[in-house]
Amino acid sequence: MATTTTTTTSTSTTTTLTYEKPHDVALTSHSVMALSLEETDYHNYSKSVDRAAHVDAMMTHTEEEEEQQQQQHRLNRLELEHAYLAEQNTHLTKELSFARCTISALRNITTQKEESLQATRQELDRAYFRIKMLGMTLMRQEQQLQQQQQAWMEMMQHQQQQQQQQSYDDEEAGHLSHRSLTTAAAHQHIEALLQRRAGKEQQQQQQQQRRHLDHQQQLTPPESPRRIDEQGQGLDDEY
């Protein structure tokens, strides 16, 4: 009888046979062959198992790598989305701050406009009141002016009537004075004509007397100067 001792390691399997009798050699050979076949099958099976395990490991590793890649891709995408959202948040924060500043500025402008409109409204109310008072004052002044104008017109009419009456009186007096002046001038003219005529007649008489004396002197002898003077004086006295 043979005793079989099998030692299995991680890399190979060793079988040790111990024979007790010669009869057992054939059995042992048959057994060895059977064991060899079993070992071959086991080795092939082990290789198949190892190959399958390797394939499984490779597939598992590939799946893990793919999963890691997918996770890394997801992580990268999440990081990109986070960065984009952070940028959008920053942009929106800036826009919100700008909108708040704009709203505050618009409120200030609206407040200033309302205050300005209120002041303008008050100023317009005061101006309307002043215009109303001025209109009333102008109306009173217009009434006073109309009254003064009416009084002035009445006074002017009265003065015109007085002037017309005075003009009529002056005209009548002028006509009378003109008549009197005309009459006086006519009398003076007549007197002047009469005086001129009398003067001319007197001159003619004197000339005739002188001619007559000259003629007498030519006919009579010359006399003394004294007598001539006496005669001349006598003539003058006659004139």
trRosetta pair geometry for C-beta under 8 A, 3 or more apart (Angstrom, degrees):
i j d omega theta_ij theta_ji phi_ij phi_ji
1 20 4.6 5 54 37 61 132
1 21 6.4 45 -6 14 46 102
1 24 5.6 163 -95 -86 18 148
2 17 5.1 -3 178 -173 128 97
2 18 6.0 154 -161 76 68 46
2 19 4.8 -27 -98 -100 95 54
2 20 6.4 -154 -74 4 39 80
2 24 4.9 170 -27 149 93 137
2 27 7.4 -172 11 92 118 103
2 28 4.8 82 -20 -93 160 117
2 31 7.6 -170 66 52 137 150
3 17 7.3 147 74 -160 45 48
3 18 4.2 -11 54 57 94 110
3 20 7.4 76 -18 -38 88 105
4 15 6.3 -19 -166 -169 99 100
4 16 7.3 145 -159 79 49 50
4 17 5.6 -17 -102 -103 71 70
4 18 7.7 -155 -67 21 28 75
4 31 7.7 -117 -70 143 137 138
5 15 7.3 151 81 -160 47 50
5 16 4.4 -16 64 63 100 101
5 17 7.9 -166 23 -73 70 26
5 18 7.2 46 -7 -13 104 107
6 13 6.6 -5 -172 -178 99 101
6 14 7.3 158 -157 86 50 48
6 15 5.0 -16 -104 -105 78 76
6 16 7.7 -169 -75 23 32 68
7 13 7.2 164 87 -160 48 53
7 14 4.6 -10 61 62 99 97
7 15 7.8 -170 24 -77 65 31
7 16 7.3 33 -3 -5 103 106
8 13 4.7 -12 -109 -113 77 87
8 14 7.8 -168 -76 26 34 62
9 12 5.8 17 54 53 103 59
9 13 7.4 -166 27 -81 63 41
9 14 7.7 33 -3 -1 100 98
13 39 6.3 -151 74 -131 126 110
13 42 7.5 0 14 102 152 140
15 32 7.9 168 103 -126 137 78
15 35 6.0 -17 -2 158 179 148
15 39 7.6 -117 -14 -67 129 137
17 28 5.8 109 -178 -158 150 122
17 31 8.0 134 -109 91 135 122
17 32 7.0 -63 -40 -80 151 106
19 22 7.7 56 163 -88 129 33
19 24 5.6 175 -146 81 89 119
19 25 6.6 18 -129 -81 143 71
19 28 6.3 -56 -94 -52 103 160
20 24 6.4 60 50 9 75 150
21 24 5.0 101 67 -6 79 102
22 25 5.8 -23 -170 -15 54 112
23 26 7.3 -46 179 24 48 97
23 27 7.5 32 136 2 68 112
24 27 5.2 -62 -157 50 56 112
24 28 5.4 63 143 -33 81 105
25 28 5.4 -58 -149 37 28 112
25 29 6.2 31 152 -23 66 100
26 29 5.6 -48 -147 31 33 109
26 30 6.3 29 154 -13 65 104
27 30 5.7 -55 -149 40 33 109
27 31 5.9 32 151 -20 66 108
28 31 5.4 -55 -145 40 32 111
28 32 6.0 36 152 -25 67 102
29 32 5.5 -50 -146 32 31 111
29 33 6.3 30 153 -18 64 102
30 33 5.7 -52 -149 35 32 109
30 34 6.2 31 151 -17 64 105
31 34 5.5 -55 -149 38 33 111
31 35 6.0 33 151 -20 67 105
32 35 5.5 -55 -146 39 31 110
32 36 6.1 36 151 -25 66 102
33 36 5.4 -48 -146 31 32 112
33 37 6.4 32 153 -17 63 101
34 37 5.8 -53 -152 36 33 109
34 38 6.2 31 150 -18 66 106
35 38 5.3 -53 -145 39 34 112
35 39 5.9 36 152 -22 68 103
36 39 5.5 -52 -145 37 30 110
36 40 6.2 32 152 -21 64 103
37 40 5.5 -51 -147 34 32 110
37 41 6.2 29 154 -15 65 104
38 41 5.7 -54 -147 40 31 108
38 42 5.9 32 151 -20 66 108
39 42 5.4 -54 -142 40 31 112
39 43 5.9 34 154 -23 66 103
40 43 5.5 -51 -145 35 29 110
40 44 6.2 27 154 -16 64 104
41 44 5.7 -54 -147 39 31 108
41 45 5.9 32 152 -20 66 108
42 45 5.4 -54 -144 40 30 112
42 46 5.9 35 152 -24 65 103
43 46 5.4 -50 -146 34 30 113
43 47 6.4 32 152 -19 63 101
44 47 5.6 -50 -150 35 33 110
44 48 6.2 33 150 -19 65 103
45 48 5.4 -52 -148 37 33 111
45 49 6.0 33 151 -19 67 104
46 49 5.5 -52 -144 39 31 110
46 50 5.9 32 153 -19 66 104
47 50 5.5 -52 -142 39 31 109
47 51 5.9 31 155 -20 66 105
48 51 5.6 -52 -144 37 29 110
48 52 6.0 28 154 -17 64 106
49 52 5.7 -55 -146 40 29 109
49 53 5.9 30 153 -20 65 107
50 53 5.5 -54 -144 39 30 111
50 54 6.0 33 153 -22 66 104
51 54 5.5 -51 -146 36 31 111
51 55 6.1 31 152 -18 65 103
52 55 5.5 -51 -145 38 31 110
52 56 6.0 33 151 -19 65 104
53 56 5.4 -51 -145 39 32 112
53 57 6.0 34 151 -22 66 104
54 57 5.4 -51 -144 37 31 111
54 58 6.0 32 153 -20 65 104
55 58 5.5 -51 -145 37 31 111
55 59 6.0 30 154 -17 65 106
56 59 5.6 -55 -145 41 30 109
56 60 5.9 31 153 -20 66 107
57 60 5.4 -53 -143 39 29 111
57 61 5.9 31 154 -20 65 105
58 61 5.5 -52 -143 39 29 110
58 62 6.0 30 153 -19 64 105
59 62 5.5 -51 -144 38 31 111
59 63 6.0 32 153 -19 65 105
60 63 5.6 -52 -145 39 30 111
60 64 6.1 32 152 -20 64 105
61 64 5.5 -52 -146 37 31 112
61 65 6.2 32 152 -19 65 104
62 65 5.6 -51 -145 37 31 110
62 66 6.1 31 153 -18 65 105
63 66 5.5 -52 -144 39 31 111
63 67 6.0 31 154 -19 65 106
64 67 5.5 -53 -144 40 30 110
64 68 6.0 32 153 -20 65 105
65 68 5.5 -52 -144 38 30 111
65 69 6.1 33 152 -20 65 104
66 69 5.5 -51 -146 37 31 112
66 70 6.1 32 152 -18 65 103
67 70 5.5 -50 -145 38 32 111
67 71 6.1 33 153 -18 65 104
68 71 5.5 -53 -144 40 31 111
68 72 6.0 32 152 -19 66 105
69 72 5.5 -52 -143 39 30 111
69 73 6.0 34 152 -21 65 104
70 73 5.4 -51 -145 37 31 113
70 74 6.2 33 152 -18 65 103
71 74 5.5 -50 -146 38 32 111
71 75 6.1 34 151 -21 65 105
72 75 5.4 -51 -144 38 32 114
72 76 6.1 34 153 -20 66 103
73 76 5.7 -50 -145 37 30 110
73 77 6.1 29 154 -17 64 106
74 77 5.6 -55 -146 40 30 110
74 78 6.1 31 153 -19 65 106
75 78 5.6 -53 -145 38 29 111
75 79 6.2 31 153 -20 64 104
76 79 5.6 -53 -148 36 31 112
76 80 6.3 31 152 -18 65 104
77 80 5.6 -52 -147 37 33 111
77 81 6.1 32 153 -17 66 105
78 81 5.5 -52 -143 40 32 111
78 82 6.0 35 153 -22 65 105
79 82 5.5 -52 -145 37 30 113
79 83 6.2 31 153 -18 65 103
80 83 5.7 -52 -145 37 31 109
80 84 6.1 31 153 -18 65 106
81 84 5.5 -53 -143 39 31 111
81 85 6.0 30 156 -17 66 107
82 85 5.7 -54 -142 41 28 109
82 86 6.1 32 154 -22 64 106
83 86 5.6 -52 -145 36 30 113
83 87 6.3 30 153 -18 64 104
84 87 5.7 -54 -149 37 30 110
84 88 6.2 29 152 -16 65 107
85 88 5.4 -52 -143 41 33 112
85 89 6.0 39 152 -24 65 104
86 89 5.4 -50 -146 35 30 114
86 90 6.4 33 152 -20 63 102
87 90 5.6 -51 -149 35 32 111
87 91 6.2 31 152 -17 65 106
88 91 5.5 -54 -144 40 33 111
88 92 5.9 31 156 -17 67 107
89 92 5.7 -54 -141 41 28 108
89 93 6.1 34 153 -24 63 105
90 93 5.6 -52 -147 34 29 113
90 94 6.4 29 153 -18 63 103
91 94 5.7 -53 -151 36 31 110
91 95 6.3 29 151 -16 65 106
92 95 5.4 -52 -143 41 35 111
92 96 6.0 39 153 -22 66 104
93 96 5.6 -52 -145 37 29 112
93 97 6.3 31 153 -19 63 104
94 97 5.6 -53 -148 37 31 111
94 98 6.2 30 152 -17 65 106
95 98 5.5 -53 -144 40 32 111
95 99 6.0 35 153 -22 66 105
96 99 5.5 -50 -143 37 31 112
96 100 6.3 33 153 -20 63 103
97 100 5.6 -51 -148 35 31 112
97 101 6.4 31 152 -17 64 104
98 101 5.6 -52 -147 38 33 111
98 102 6.1 34 151 -20 66 106
99 102 5.5 -52 -145 38 32 113
99 103 6.1 33 154 -20 65 104
100 103 5.6 -51 -144 37 30 110
100 104 6.2 32 154 -19 64 105
101 104 5.6 -55 -147 38 30 112
101 105 6.2 30 153 -18 65 106
102 105 5.7 -54 -145 38 30 109
102 106 6.1 29 154 -18 65 107
103 106 5.6 -54 -144 39 30 110
103 107 6.2 34 153 -22 64 103
104 107 5.6 -52 -149 34 30 113
104 108 6.4 31 152 -18 64 103
105 108 5.6 -53 -150 36 33 111
105 109 6.2 32 151 -18 67 105
106 109 5.5 -51 -142 39 33 111
106 110 6.0 37 154 -22 66 105
107 110 5.5 -52 -144 37 30 112
107 111 6.2 32 154 -21 64 104
108 111 5.6 -53 -148 36 30 111
108 112 6.3 29 153 -16 65 105
109 112 5.7 -54 -147 39 31 110
109 113 6.1 33 152 -20 66 106
110 113 5.6 -52 -144 38 31 112
110 114 6.2 32 154 -19 64 104
111 114 5.7 -54 -147 36 29 110
111 115 6.3 28 153 -16 64 106
112 115 5.7 -54 -147 39 31 110
112 116 6.1 31 153 -18 66 107
113 116 5.6 -54 -143 40 30 110
113 117 6.0 31 155 -19 66 106
114 117 5.6 -52 -143 39 30 110
114 118 6.2 33 154 -21 63 105
115 118 5.6 -52 -147 35 30 113
115 119 6.3 29 154 -16 65 104
116 119 5.7 -53 -147 39 32 109
116 120 6.1 32 152 -19 66 107
117 120 5.5 -52 -142 40 32 112
117 121 6.1 37 154 -23 65 104
118 121 5.6 -51 -146 34 29 113
118 122 6.4 29 154 -16 63 104
119 122 5.7 -54 -149 38 32 110
119 123 6.2 32 152 -19 65 107
120 123 5.5 -54 -145 39 32 112
120 124 6.2 34 153 -20 66 104
121 124 5.7 -52 -146 36 30 111
121 125 6.4 34 152 -21 63 103
122 125 5.5 -50 -149 33 33 113
122 126 6.5 31 152 -16 65 103
123 126 5.7 -53 -149 38 33 110
123 127 6.1 33 151 -19 66 106
124 127 5.5 -52 -142 40 33 111
124 128 6.1 37 154 -22 66 103
125 128 5.7 -52 -146 35 29 112
125 129 6.4 30 152 -19 63 104
126 129 5.6 -53 -150 36 33 112
126 130 6.3 32 152 -18 66 104
127 130 5.6 -52 -146 38 33 110
127 131 6.1 34 153 -20 66 105
128 131 5.6 -52 -144 38 31 111
128 132 6.2 34 153 -22 64 105
129 132 5.6 -53 -148 35 30 113
129 133 6.4 27 154 -15 64 105
130 133 5.8 -56 -147 40 32 108
130 134 6.0 32 153 -20 66 108
131 134 5.5 -54 -143 40 31 113
131 135 6.2 37 153 -24 64 103
132 135 5.6 -51 -149 32 29 113
132 136 6.6 28 153 -16 62 102
133 136 5.7 -53 -151 37 34 110
133 137 6.3 34 150 -19 66 105
134 137 5.5 -53 -146 38 34 112
134 138 6.1 34 154 -19 67 105
135 138 5.7 -52 -143 38 30 110
135 139 6.3 35 153 -23 63 104
136 139 5.5 -51 -148 33 32 114
136 140 6.5 31 153 -16 64 102
137 140 5.8 -54 -152 37 33 108
137 141 6.2 30 151 -16 66 107
138 141 5.5 -53 -143 41 33 111
138 142 6.0 38 154 -24 66 104
139 142 5.6 -51 -146 34 29 113
139 143 6.5 31 152 -18 62 102
140 143 5.7 -53 -151 36 33 111
140 144 6.3 32 151 -17 66 105
141 144 5.5 -53 -147 39 34 112
141 145 6.1 36 152 -20 67 105
142 145 5.5 -51 -144 38 31 111
142 146 6.3 35 153 -21 64 103
143 146 5.6 -51 -147 35 31 112
143 147 6.4 31 153 -17 64 104
144 147 5.6 -55 -149 38 32 110
144 148 6.1 30 153 -16 67 106
145 148 5.5 -53 -142 41 32 110
145 149 5.9 35 155 -22 66 106
146 149 5.5 -52 -141 38 29 112
146 150 6.2 31 155 -20 63 104
147 150 5.7 -53 -147 36 30 111
147 151 6.3 28 154 -16 64 106
148 151 5.6 -55 -146 40 32 110
148 152 6.0 33 153 -21 67 107
149 152 5.5 -52 -142 38 31 112
149 153 6.1 34 155 -22 64 104
150 153 5.6 -51 -146 35 30 111
150 154 6.4 30 153 -17 63 103
151 154 5.7 -54 -149 38 32 111
151 155 6.2 32 151 -18 66 106
152 155 5.5 -54 -146 39 32 111
152 156 6.0 33 153 -20 67 105
153 156 5.6 -51 -143 37 31 111
153 157 6.2 33 154 -19 64 103
154 157 5.7 -52 -147 36 31 111
154 158 6.3 31 152 -18 64 105
155 158 5.6 -54 -149 38 32 111
155 159 6.1 31 152 -17 66 105
156 159 5.5 -52 -143 40 33 110
156 160 6.0 36 154 -22 66 104
157 160 5.5 -51 -144 36 30 112
157 161 6.3 33 154 -19 63 103
158 161 5.6 -52 -150 36 31 112
158 162 6.3 30 150 -17 64 104
159 162 5.5 -53 -147 39 34 111
159 163 6.0 34 153 -20 68 105
160 163 5.5 -51 -141 39 31 110
160 164 6.1 34 155 -21 65 104
161 164 5.6 -51 -145 36 29 111
161 165 6.3 29 154 -17 63 105
162 165 5.6 -55 -148 39 31 110
162 166 6.0 30 153 -17 67 107
163 166 5.5 -53 -142 41 31 111
163 167 5.9 35 154 -22 66 105
164 167 5.5 -50 -142 37 29 112
164 168 6.2 31 154 -20 63 103
165 168 5.6 -52 -148 35 30 111
165 169 6.2 29 152 -16 64 105
166 169 5.5 -53 -145 40 32 110
166 170 5.9 32 153 -18 67 106
167 170 5.6 -52 -141 40 30 110
167 171 5.9 34 155 -24 64 106
168 171 5.6 -52 -145 35 29 112
168 172 6.3 28 154 -17 63 104
169 172 5.7 -54 -149 37 31 109
169 173 6.1 28 153 -15 66 107
170 173 5.5 -55 -144 42 32 109
170 174 5.8 38 152 -25 66 106
171 174 5.4 -50 -144 35 30 115
171 175 6.4 34 153 -21 63 100
172 175 5.7 -49 -149 32 32 111
172 176 6.4 29 152 -15 64 104
173 176 5.6 -55 -149 39 34 110
173 177 6.0 29 154 -15 69 107
174 177 5.7 -54 -139 42 30 106
174 178 5.8 33 156 -23 65 107
175 178 5.6 -54 -144 37 27 112
175 179 6.2 30 154 -21 62 104
176 179 5.6 -53 -150 34 31 111
176 180 6.3 25 153 -15 66 104
177 180 5.5 -53 -145 40 35 108
177 181 5.8 34 154 -19 68 106
178 181 5.6 -52 -140 41 29 109
178 182 5.9 33 155 -23 64 106
179 182 5.6 -53 -145 36 28 111
179 183 6.2 27 154 -18 64 105
180 183 5.6 -53 -147 37 32 110
180 184 6.1 30 154 -17 67 106
181 184 5.6 -54 -142 40 32 108
181 185 5.9 32 156 -20 67 107
182 185 5.7 -53 -144 38 28 110
182 186 6.3 32 153 -23 62 104
183 186 5.6 -52 -149 33 30 112
183 187 6.5 30 152 -17 64 103
184 187 5.6 -53 -150 37 33 110
184 188 6.2 32 152 -17 67 105
185 188 5.6 -53 -145 39 33 110
185 189 6.0 36 153 -22 66 106
186 189 5.6 -53 -145 37 30 112
186 190 6.2 31 154 -19 64 104
187 190 5.7 -54 -147 36 31 110
187 191 6.2 30 153 -18 65 106
188 191 5.6 -54 -146 39 32 110
188 192 6.1 33 153 -21 66 104
189 192 5.6 -51 -146 35 30 111
189 193 6.3 31 153 -19 64 104
190 193 5.6 -54 -149 36 32 111
190 194 6.2 30 152 -18 65 105
191 194 5.6 -54 -147 38 32 110
191 195 6.1 32 154 -19 66 105
192 195 5.6 -53 -145 38 31 110
192 196 6.2 32 154 -19 65 105
193 196 5.7 -53 -146 37 30 110
193 197 6.1 29 154 -18 65 107
194 197 5.6 -55 -146 39 31 110
194 198 6.1 30 154 -19 66 106
195 198 5.6 -53 -144 38 31 109
195 199 6.1 34 154 -21 65 106
196 199 5.6 -53 -146 36 30 112
196 200 6.3 30 154 -19 65 104
197 200 5.8 -52 -147 36 31 110
197 201 6.3 30 153 -18 64 105
198 201 5.7 -54 -147 38 32 110
198 202 6.1 33 152 -21 66 106
199 202 5.6 -54 -146 36 31 111
199 203 6.3 31 154 -18 65 104
200 203 5.7 -52 -147 36 31 111
200 204 6.3 32 153 -19 64 105
201 204 5.6 -54 -149 36 32 112
201 205 6.3 33 152 -20 66 104
202 205 5.6 -53 -148 36 33 110
202 206 6.2 33 152 -19 66 105
202 239 7.2 97 -165 -155 108 105
203 206 5.6 -53 -145 37 32 111
203 207 6.2 33 155 -19 66 105
204 207 5.7 -53 -147 37 31 111
204 208 6.2 31 153 -19 64 105
205 208 5.6 -54 -148 37 32 111
205 209 6.2 31 153 -19 66 105
206 209 5.6 -53 -146 37 32 110
206 210 6.2 31 154 -19 65 105
206 239 6.7 34 -89 -106 103 141
207 210 5.7 -53 -145 37 31 110
207 211 6.2 33 153 -20 64 105
208 211 5.6 -53 -148 37 31 112
208 212 6.2 33 152 -21 65 105
209 212 5.4 -53 -147 37 32 112
209 213 6.2 32 153 -18 66 104
209 235 6.5 150 151 -154 139 126
210 213 5.6 -51 -144 38 33 110
210 214 6.1 35 154 -20 65 105
211 214 5.7 -53 -146 37 30 112
211 215 6.2 31 153 -21 63 107
212 215 5.6 -55 -150 36 30 113
212 216 6.4 29 152 -18 65 105
213 216 5.5 -53 -145 38 33 109
213 217 6.1 35 154 -21 66 104
213 231 7.8 146 -136 141 126 126
213 235 7.6 -33 -65 -79 145 155
214 217 5.7 -52 -146 36 30 112
214 218 6.4 32 153 -21 62 104
215 218 5.7 -53 -152 32 32 112
215 219 6.6 24 151 -14 64 107
216 219 5.6 -60 -148 39 36 107
216 220 5.9 5 163 5 74 112
217 220 6.4 -64 -128 53 28 89
217 222 7.5 40 -166 -101 91 63
220 223 7.5 8 124 -37 118 99
223 227 4.4 -74 146 75 128 134
223 228 5.9 155 81 -51 105 85
224 227 4.9 93 61 6 82 101
224 228 7.2 -148 96 -6 44 87
225 228 5.4 -56 -148 37 38 113
225 229 6.2 38 155 -21 71 103
226 229 5.8 -53 -150 35 32 109
226 230 6.3 30 152 -18 65 105
227 230 5.5 -53 -146 37 34 111
227 231 6.2 34 154 -19 66 104
228 231 5.7 -55 -149 38 31 110
228 232 6.2 29 152 -18 66 105
229 232 5.6 -54 -145 38 33 109
229 233 6.1 32 155 -19 67 106
230 233 5.7 -53 -144 37 31 109
230 234 6.2 34 154 -21 63 106
231 234 5.6 -55 -150 35 30 114
231 235 6.5 33 151 -21 64 102
232 235 5.6 -53 -153 33 35 112
232 236 6.5 34 150 -19 66 102
233 236 5.5 -50 -148 35 36 111
233 237 6.3 38 151 -21 66 102
234 237 5.6 -51 -149 33 33 112
234 238 6.6 37 151 -21 63 101
235 238 5.6 -53 -154 32 35 112
235 239 6.6 30 151 -15 66 103
236 239 5.7 -56 -152 38 36 109
